[in-house]
Amino acid sequence: MEIISEFRNLEQELLNNPRVGSIKLDLFDPISSLGLEIFWESFSLELQKGFLDFYKKSNGLAFEWFFNIGEKIGGEAKIRSLLDTFSDTGEGVIWYKEMKMEKNGSRMLEFCQRLRVFDRYETAMQSTRFVAFEIENNKIGTLWFWDTEGDKYPLSLQASDYFPNLIHAKAALNWQLFYIDLPRIKSFDSPFGSDFFGTTTSATINAMEEFLQTFSASFSNHPLEKYEKKYQQVKKEFRDNF
């Protein structure tokens, strides 16, 4: 997939949709050869080809679209440059020094230090929800949907699959919830104790329902079967186990 063309095609599709109002799509210059050299010298990481290819086309992304009635935001993706994403300072990290003083603090800190914020709902949710990836064995491992005010979920998505699925979902808010890794939730030994999964499951179900309603109303020709199937699976799992 030629990622830039796919984003431009999505932009045009939204422009042609009478239910969509304003759209903002900012693509950037590719990461430079010097930038890549600095990255490889700074981080001993193995990146999946599909993931790195995006930055070789556009070193970051800022995308928003709004409904034409009420100017309510309908979709968003905010991805920083490659170097900023992997930096262990600033907006890319979610840990803080005082974390180790909290209950289970040492485990929490160790876990959060492996995470880097990747894609944020900056406008829609003031960055309280975002996707982070976990660095495991010098590779991008598990992707996490992270709500600072609610549950955190491991995702079944691979980093290299993130952009195609983002485009397929038209970056509609909370599309990542349809990739919750239910088996991983059952087996995950949370460093946060019982406050990791199950405290805001009703809000998660509501967000998935809103996504489905948005799609059925705004993108009537877009197939919903896989999203509806996952919604039913998540709803049943949460009802039976949380």
Beta strands, then each sheet from edge to edge (+ up, - down):
strand 1: 20-27
strand 2: 61-67
strand 3: 73-79
strand 4: 115-120
strand 5: 129-136
strand 6: 139-147
strand 7: 152-155
sheet 1: 1+ 2- 3+
sheet 2: 4+ 5- 6+ 7-
end
